[in-house]
């Protein structure tokens, strides 16, 4: 009955806390100068350094002080390995592509991802009027790309293939696509530019 009471649980927790504090106090007292944390960062058998101590630098070799980098350079040059006197003339290499990456590469070439850009929307409405607007635009501007995009339940007529919004705004401002009621510059996948 005493084992299940809350008094016993409180007593046991208090006893364990006191014994762990006493054990920690003993380990702090056993360390030199009460600085137990120094052992965490120093390798076993390392020397005790206080914050005022400076490491011995430069190294003493044969009774004379020598810069440690200079010692490394001398040991490298005196190692007996000959240094190359000339640069290599040509390098032959082969390109090795795993089959799994080759398949992914060919899939990307077969169906390239569209290039994100900007177009100018000149009409938004029903299908018959959208076709009429597209035909009129193609007649007046045959050199500018024109697309009919379905946006259920309506259709949008977009023109141009611009890589940034400033080029689309400039074309709209300069009248390169004509004058339309309420044109909008919208972000849309664009056609890739033709290769020369």
N, C-alpha and C positions, 0 to 999 in steps of 0.2 A: 504494500500500500504506500510506503514511504517512497519507493522507487518511481511511482507514477505521479507524485504530487508536483505542483509547480515550484514549491520551495526547494525540492531536491534539484530540479533543473536549474534554478537560479544559482544554487550553491555550486553545482558542478561547473557552470559557465564561469562563475567568479574564480573558482579554483584554477581552472585552465588558463584564464587570462593572467592571473597573478604568477603562475609558474612560468608562462612564456615570457613575461616581462622580466622575471628574475633571471632566466636563462640568457636573455638578450643583454642584461646588465653585466652578467658574468663574462660574456664574450667581449663586450666593450672594454671591461676592466682588464681582461687578459691581453688585449692588443697593446702594443707600445704606444704611449702617449694618448691612449683612448681614441685613436683614429683608426677604427676598424675598416673604414671605407677604402683606405689606401691599398689594402690587399686585393681589392676588386680590380684595380687598374694596373697593378704592377705584376710582372711575371714572377714565378716562384724563384727565390734566391736573388731577386733584384736588389739593387742598392736603394737605401732610403735617401730620397732627395727632398729637401724642403723647398718652398717656393723661392727662396733667395739663392739657391744653388744654380749654377750655370753648367751645362754639359761641357766637357773638355773639347774645345774646338779651337784651332785646327789640330789634327792628329800629330802626335809626336812620333817620328820615325828616325831611329838612329840618333836620338838626342836633339834633333832639330825639328822645329814645327813645320809641317807640310800641309798644304791645302788638300783636303780629302778628294776633291774632284781631280786635282792634278795627279794624285796617286792613281786614281782610276784610269785616267788617260794614259799614263805611263804603262800601267799594267796591261792595258788593252793593246797598246802599240808594241809592247815587248813580248806579246804572247806567242810570237812566232808565226802567226797566220798572215800570209801575204795580203796586202790590200790590192783590190783590182786597179789596174793601171788605166783601163779604158772602159767606157760604157758599152754594154752589149749593143750590137748593131741591129738585130732584129729579133722579135719575139713571135713565136708561133703558138697559137692557142686555138682551141676548138670550143664551140658553143654547144653545150649539152642541155637539152630541155627535156624534163621528164614527160612521159606520155600523158599524164593527167593534166599537166599545165598546157601541153600542146592542144589537147581537146578543148580546154577552156578558151585558149587563144583563138582557135578556129571558130568556136561558137560566137565569140564576140565579133569576129570579122564578118561572120555570116549575118548577124543581126546586131548592128552597132546601136549603142544607146544614143538617143537623140540629144542634140546639143541644145542646152537651155539658152534662150535668148528672149527677144522682145518683138512683138508685132503690134500693128495698129488695127484696132477693131473699128470698122467703119459702119457696120450695120448689125442689128440684133433684132430678130423677129421671125415671122413665119417662113416656110421653105420657098414658096413661090416668089416672094419679094426678095429673099436672100439670093436666089438664083438670078433674078433680074439685076440686082446690084452687082453681083459678081461678073455678069456678062458685060455690063456697062463699064466697070472698072477695067476689065481685060481689054476692052476696045480702046479706052483712052490711054491706058498705061500697060502696053504689052511687055515691057521689060521688067516690071515689078511683079514679084510672086503674089498670088492671091489664093486664099484657101477658104473653103466653106466648112465650118466646124459645127457638128451637132452638139447642142447643149439642150437636152430634153426639157421641155417639149418644143423649144425654139432652135434657131440656127444663127450662127454668127459668121460674118464675113470679115476675115482678117487679112491684112496685106503687109508685105515686106518681111525681111529676115534680118533683124538688127541684133548685133551682139550685146549692146548695152542700151540702157534706157535713154541716154543722152542722144545717141544717133537716131532713135525713133522720135524723140521730141523735136530734134532738129529737122527731120524730114517732114514732120507734121507742121512745124512753124514755117518752113520755107515753101510749103505747098507742093512738094514733090509728088504727093499722092492725090492732089486735088483738094477741093473743099467739100467737107461732109458735115452733116449735122451730128454733133456730140461724139466725135471720135475719141477713143480711149487707147492709151498705151498699156498693153497687157503682157504679162510674162507668159511665154508659151514655148514649147519645143519648136526649134526652127530647122530649116533644111541646111545641110552642110554646104558650105560655099563650093562652087565648082573649082576643080583643080586645073591649073594652066599647063 
